[in-house]
Amino acid sequence: QVQLVESGGGLVQAGGSLRLSCAASGLTFSNFAMGWFRQAPGKGREFVATINWSGGSTKAADSVKGRFTISRDNGKNTEYLQMNSLKPEDAAVYFCAVCRYSASAYYSVYDYNYWGQGTQVTVSS
């Protein structure tokens, strides 16, 4: 079955950086777009970034543009989220997800059908 395992979360000071990884198994990774979402306490799960099947096209939420970079390595079945200039409002549980489609044009949780368990990101001010 499909498994997604995130890693790389932790505690960082505001202005710092973290790199999240998501290792996928049980699917033909290069066939699908991938995404990152986040969920803060008491809030819904929100779109962060997505990348198409090849890695040649990416989209990011306005709140993270210029600070976060999504990437993937199809040879390693892994996607990444490089997070720079972190702010306290970036604190959340971050989830990686497999898109139902190959293009990087999908921002709704309903367009993603497999999810990781989440990794906590805490940003201190």
ABEGO torsion letter per residue (X at the ends): XBBBBBBGBEBBBBGBBBBBBBBBBGBBAAABBBBBBBBBBGBBBBBABBBBAAGABBBBBAAABGABBBBBBAAAGBBBBBBBGBBAAABBBBBBBBBABABBABABAAABABBBAEBBBBBBX
